[in-house]
């Protein structure tokens, strides 16, 4: 089995309180807050080609947060009070999960090598998938959500004509992937 490069992956997360309406069905959303305030949060993981210092991670997190607040599609967040903004190392791995797709760096590998690398990645974690794990929150150590990637028929690239049902074959090497220096497999 061929070994593929593993890159450092970091987790970025933010939690804040904001003005909002309490929903008694979700007490955790307002636990510890005065009436009219609710918790909100977001997180993601990002792969870097090289290891980052904590100073670099903190700068990246701050820049990302400022962009997050300015995003036009975002529901207005009123009267924000930051609880935390964190950046921390998670692991070295070959692929990183984004939203219903995984990506890795394009370092000149062929499509077959990219698919083989992704297949190996999926095999390492597919035994961890299942509703019993998700709903019981009984996550194994070093759990990876594959977000459907264990179903190989889902693997695809971009929609070249913009139609969601018209996918290119995996891996994706669209102009956006090329501009960003990555290879993606959507699922």
C-alpha positions as CSV (number, residue, x, y, z in Angstrom):
1,X,0.0,0.0,0.0
2,X,1.4,3.4,-1.0
3,X,2.0,6.0,1.7
4,X,0.6,9.4,0.9
5,X,1.7,12.7,2.5
6,X,-0.1,13.8,5.6
7,X,-0.5,17.4,6.5
8,X,-1.2,19.3,9.7
9,X,-4.8,19.9,10.4
10,X,-6.1,22.5,12.8
11,X,-9.5,23.1,14.4
12,X,-10.9,26.7,14.5
13,X,-13.9,27.4,16.7
14,X,-15.8,30.4,18.0
15,X,-18.6,30.7,20.6
16,X,-20.4,33.9,21.4
17,X,-23.7,35.1,22.9
18,X,-26.0,37.4,21.1
19,X,-29.5,38.9,21.3
20,X,-32.1,36.2,20.5
21,X,-35.4,34.5,21.5
22,X,-35.2,31.6,23.9
23,X,-36.6,28.3,22.7
24,X,-37.5,26.1,25.6
25,X,-37.0,23.0,23.4
26,X,-33.3,23.9,23.4
27,X,-32.2,24.9,26.9
28,X,-28.5,24.6,26.1
29,X,-28.8,27.5,23.6
30,X,-29.4,29.9,26.5
31,X,-28.0,28.1,29.5
32,X,-26.4,30.6,31.9
33,X,-27.6,33.6,29.9
34,X,-30.1,36.3,30.8
35,X,-33.4,36.2,29.0
36,X,-33.1,37.6,25.5
37,X,-29.6,36.2,25.0
38,X,-28.7,33.0,23.2
39,X,-25.5,31.1,22.5
40,X,-24.2,30.7,18.9
41,X,-21.1,29.0,17.6
42,X,-19.3,27.7,14.6
43,X,-16.2,25.6,13.8
44,X,-14.2,24.1,11.0
45,X,-11.0,22.4,10.3
46,X,-8.3,23.5,7.9
47,X,-5.3,21.7,6.5
48,X,-2.0,23.6,6.0
49,X,1.1,22.5,4.0
50,X,3.4,23.2,6.9
51,X,3.0,23.2,10.7
52,X,1.8,26.5,12.1
53,X,2.8,28.3,15.3
54,X,0.1,29.3,17.8
55,X,0.8,32.9,16.8
56,X,0.1,32.1,13.1
57,X,-3.1,30.2,14.0
58,X,-4.4,33.0,16.2
59,X,-3.8,35.5,13.4
60,X,-5.6,33.2,10.9
61,X,-8.5,32.8,13.4
62,X,-8.8,36.5,13.9
63,X,-8.8,37.2,10.2
64,X,-11.3,34.4,9.5
65,X,-13.6,35.8,12.3
66,X,-13.5,39.3,10.9
67,X,-14.6,37.9,7.5
68,X,-17.2,35.7,9.1
69,X,-18.8,38.7,10.7
70,X,-18.9,40.6,7.3
71,X,-20.4,37.7,5.3
72,X,-23.4,39.0,3.4
73,X,-25.4,35.7,3.6
74,X,-25.2,35.5,7.4
75,X,-28.2,36.2,9.5
76,X,-27.6,39.4,11.4
77,X,-25.9,38.7,14.7
78,X,-26.9,41.4,17.1
79,X,-25.0,42.6,20.2
80,X,-22.3,40.0,20.0
81,X,-20.2,39.1,23.1
82,X,-17.4,36.7,22.4
83,X,-17.0,33.7,24.7
84,X,-14.0,32.2,22.9
85,X,-12.2,32.1,19.6
86,X,-9.8,29.0,19.5
87,X,-7.3,27.6,17.1
88,X,-5.7,24.2,18.0
89,X,-3.8,21.4,16.4
90,X,-5.8,18.2,15.7
91,X,-3.7,15.8,13.7
92,X,-1.7,15.0,10.6
93,X,-3.8,13.4,7.9
94,X,-4.1,13.0,4.1
95,X,-7.5,14.5,3.7
96,X,-9.6,17.1,5.6
97,X,-13.4,17.4,5.7
98,X,-15.1,20.5,4.5
99,X,-18.9,20.7,3.8
100,X,-19.9,17.4,2.2
101,X,-16.5,17.1,0.6
102,X,-12.9,16.3,1.4
103,X,-9.8,18.1,0.1
104,X,-6.0,17.6,0.0
105,X,-3.2,19.6,-1.6
106,X,-2.5,19.1,-5.3
107,X,1.2,18.2,-5.3
108,X,1.2,16.7,-8.8
109,X,-0.5,13.4,-8.0
110,X,-2.5,11.7,-10.8
111,X,-6.2,11.2,-10.5
112,X,-5.6,7.5,-9.8
113,X,-3.2,8.4,-6.9
114,X,-5.7,10.9,-5.5
115,X,-8.5,8.4,-5.6
116,X,-6.3,5.7,-4.1
117,X,-5.2,8.1,-1.3
118,X,-8.9,9.0,-0.6
119,X,-9.9,5.3,-0.6
120,X,-7.2,4.5,2.0
121,X,-8.4,7.5,4.1
122,X,-12.1,6.4,3.9
123,X,-11.1,2.8,4.8
124,X,-9.3,4.0,7.9
125,X,-12.5,5.7,9.2
126,X,-15.6,4.0,7.7
127,X,-16.0,1.5,10.5
128,X,-16.6,4.5,12.8
129,X,-19.7,5.7,10.9
130,X,-23.2,4.8,11.9
131,X,-26.3,6.3,13.4
132,X,-25.7,4.6,16.7
133,X,-22.4,6.5,17.1
134,X,-23.9,9.8,15.9
135,X,-27.1,9.8,17.9
136,X,-25.6,8.4,21.1
137,X,-22.6,10.7,20.8
138,X,-20.4,7.7,21.6
139,X,-17.5,8.8,19.4
140,X,-14.5,6.5,19.1
141,X,-11.0,8.0,19.8
142,X,-9.8,10.0,16.7
143,X,-13.3,9.9,15.2
144,X,-13.7,11.2,11.7
145,X,-17.2,12.0,10.2
146,X,-17.1,11.0,6.6
147,X,-20.3,12.8,5.8
148,X,-21.3,10.2,3.3
149,X,-17.9,9.5,1.7
150,X,-18.2,5.8,2.8
151,X,-20.7,5.5,-0.1
152,X,-18.3,5.5,-3.0
153,X,-21.0,6.1,-5.6
154,X,-21.4,9.6,-4.1
155,X,-17.8,10.6,-5.0
156,X,-17.8,13.4,-7.7
157,X,-16.3,16.6,-8.8
158,X,-17.8,20.0,-9.6
159,X,-20.9,20.7,-11.6
160,X,-19.3,22.1,-14.8
161,X,-22.5,23.7,-16.0
162,X,-23.7,24.8,-12.6
163,X,-26.5,22.2,-12.4
164,X,-26.3,20.3,-9.1
165,X,-27.1,16.9,-10.7
166,X,-24.5,17.2,-13.4
167,X,-21.2,16.2,-11.7
168,X,-17.8,15.8,-13.2
169,X,-15.9,12.6,-12.2
170,X,-13.9,12.5,-9.0
171,X,-11.4,13.9,-8.2
172,X,-12.4,17.5,-8.8
173,X,-9.8,19.6,-10.7
174,X,-12.1,22.5,-11.6
175,X,-10.7,26.0,-12.0
176,X,-11.4,26.9,-8.4
177,X,-9.6,23.8,-7.1
178,X,-6.6,24.7,-9.4
179,X,-6.6,28.3,-8.2
180,X,-6.5,27.1,-4.6
181,X,-4.0,24.4,-5.2
182,X,-6.2,21.6,-3.9
183,X,-8.0,18.5,-5.1
184,X,-11.5,17.8,-3.8
185,X,-13.8,14.9,-3.7
186,X,-17.4,15.8,-3.1
187,X,-19.9,13.3,-1.7
